[in-house]
Amino acid sequence: MRQLICLVFLLFVASSEAQDYPSRPIRILVPFAPGGAVDTSTRILTQKMSERLGWNFVVENRPGGNGFIATTAVQKSAPDGYTLLMAHT
């Protein structure tokens, strides 16, 4: 019985191994027009992160609505870690 429990436990552990992340480009939404301070700093940051981590990033500008359009798009996206919001305070 003990061996059966250990075998079942090992099967669950083996099946729960982490998948490679990211398996597709990571989208970063900027709620401002291109060329502004937040857009420029986001592009510099993603370039450095891409060089260091080897991941692909896509910076997507969604201006309008005082940031509401981009924020809503991120809120409605799947909670999988592939859509991020770059905002300022």
Buried (B, 14 or more C-beta within 10 A) or exposed (E): EEEEEEEEEEEEEEEEEEEEEBEEEBBBBBBBEEEBEBBEEBBEBBEEBBEEEEBEBEBEBBBEEEBEEBBBBBEEBEEEEBBBBBBEE
